[in-house]
């Protein structure tokens, strides 16, 4: 027998999620950006109640959970709190054309005033 759902839950990686109106590290049903695609979320109850399954809302685990800002990651974390690991590196691209060809094209463009 499973214990009853509580106000606070534990995410997949052991990170606790708390019900809060402000965005938190783990997506929660009270967040101002959280939406139910079925429009079945009832906020008048504590915890928020899903009228679709007639049970407490499971938050990011629900297949109908959406983020208005499109920041919810597949593991339930909020993209607003995630920092990028990769840095953009700009590489100097070499032209596939020979240097002579580039010079000829530049001269022709100069003739036309471009």
Secondary structure, 3 states (H helix, E strand, C coil): CCCCCCCCEECCCCCEECCCCCCCCECCCCCCCEEECCCCEECCCCCCEECCCCEECCHHHCCCEEECCCCECCCCEEHHHCCCCCCCCCCCCCCCCCHHHHHHHHHHHHHHCC
